Amino acid sequence: EHWVQNPYLHEGQQPPYTFDIHVTIMAGMPIREISCPSHKVTTAYEGPSVATVSLDKSETWGGNRDYILRYRLDGGRIHSGLLLCDDGTEKFFLLMVQPPEKVAKAQIPRREYIFIVDVSGSMYGFPLEVSKELLRNLVSNLRSTDVFNVLLFSGGSDLMADYSVPATPENIRRALAFIDKERGGGGTELLPALKRALNLRRADNVSRSFVIATDGYVTVEKEVFDLIRNNLDKDNFFTFGIGSSVNRHLLEGMARVGMGEPFVVTRREEAATKAERFKAVIESPVLTQPKVTFEGFDTYAVEPSALPDLMAERPVLVFGKWRGQPKGTITLRGLTRSGGFHETIDVSKVPPSRANSALRYLWARHRIALLSDYNRLRADDKRATEVTELGLAYNLLTPYTSFVAVDSGIRNRDGKPFTVKQPLPLPQGVSDYAVGGAGTRAMALPGPYPTAARADLPAVRESAAAKDGKGRKQQADDTAKITLVVDKVMVAQGTLSTEDVAAVIRGHLPAIESCYGKTGPKDKLVIHLEIGPDGTVRRVHVHSPTLKNKGGLRCIADTARKWRFPQSSDEGSTRVSISISPHERTSPSR
């Protein structure tokens, strides 16, 4: 690949460009805190919900690392806020409802969960086993006041109980036995199963959620999307995709119409981490059956058509267009554990701003995504035309529109193209080893790496005697052994410590040495790894400036893929670079 040959400046060299960034935060509700851990900034508040963040002059050359800006809202209770945009052509609004920063168990209302599990033939094996573990984990954490049910579907469907049952230990054992007997087989009909689940008798005063576990290879009609959209004001819908090659179009489409995020597990090793995150999202409803009414505020093209429950990990957003003057009221109603909830926003107190122009794209992108999801299920020329018109009207990339760059200036008058190799600065804190050393530009991991944590590990010093004649004579008398030493470990991304990485590598040095064969290691070695949150190695690239033995490099790479590192505390990958050098260790001959 030509990409890995991109030129880079050396470690510590100043970028050839200056860097500046200004951020305006218009939160629509009180801002509690703003921080920038990556750069020195100046923050100015223009009100409780508006702030501007400017880069300090000392950061002129700060373009060699990611710019990270964080802000927190004032979060002791449920907050709502409104943003308005009037760009002279169209008018847009965004209503936001944010959960409290911390949700106590006493604030969570009674919950009803209905698990809809795909047990068709394509789910046989690992996908169905993960589904069982997911249900086992979620059901086992329910409170005794909560109720649940299980519906298994393939060509038909099988219901555990005629109505949801309390989450008692006996009923939990019953549910686990019900799903444990399934082995996977038959066709897949999601629509009848979803209709059957929606027709189940609803428990009183609960937040009802449907959890759909499938690989997405089901017989689906657009009515599935319609069912979810039309029932959002009564129920919550969450999708959990399982399988090595899931139908992402369907799973992501179901998540979007349900105003949620898709969860997908493609490997057994990542199931526990994803399931834990999934549980955190669905287990804490805060405001149930929310409804928004507009009085004296002329709105249209409002999305979504119905609102899901406000969850501790999922805010509620309502956006659309408005006409006339910014006046009237917006009222939000719903139910909490302690009773009814009611909040009214006076629209006349929220001034429209051109600075909120992003609202037009928020609305247009959502509309395009919704129409495209429907079109993937069943193509329709009318929908395709609407998507095309939206892309052209709002300058957005769609399946039917593209960006075209037109330049009237002529740079190469002779018509002969030429290549300019413009070097990029290495990210701050990253050494030349990240791209294979000072003289080589080979790197397999995507990057360049973000800001890195480094550990300069002690290396065995070269013996001074080896540089003179006496040293060469000594080699004849002593038995010399070439061993590998870890020179440097660099964690470019992730939460693993350099010490943990170095400890694992040192334990595998003998296996690396064996890959060299009878000649023994004679070359400097750089190993780039991408490590998953479960500690397994996902990607490996081995590089040596002089080693030409491809079999040896392949052996080292195969060995590295079997290594296991400590599990990390986040869901992202860890990227590390390890520099290993051969050193001569001598011992007197006997």
Protein Blocks (a to p, Z undefined) as FASTA:
>chain_A
ZZlmpccddehiacfbdcdddddddehpacfbdcdfkbccddddfbjkbccddddfklmm
mmmbccdddddddffbccdddddddehlaccddddddddfbdcfklpccddddddddfbf
klgcjllmmmmmmmmmmmmmpcfkbccdddddffbccdfbfbdcdfdfklmmmmmmmmmm
pgbeadddfklmmmmmmmpccdehiacddddddehiacddfklmmmmmmmmmmmccdddd
edjbdcfklmmmmmmmnopacdddfbfklmmmmmmmmmmmmmmcfbghiacddehiaceh
iacfbdcdddfklccddddddehjdedjdddddddfkbccdddddfklmccdfklmmmmm
mmmmmmmmmmmmmmmmogcfklmmmmmmmmmmnopacfkbccddddfbdfblnopacddd
ddddddehiafklnopjkbccdfbgcddddddddddddddddfklmmmklmmmmmmpccd
dddddfbdcdfbdjbdfklmmmmmmmmmmmmmmmnomnopabdcdddddddfkopafbdc
dddfklmblklmmmmmmmmmmpccdddfbfbdcdddddddddddddddZZ
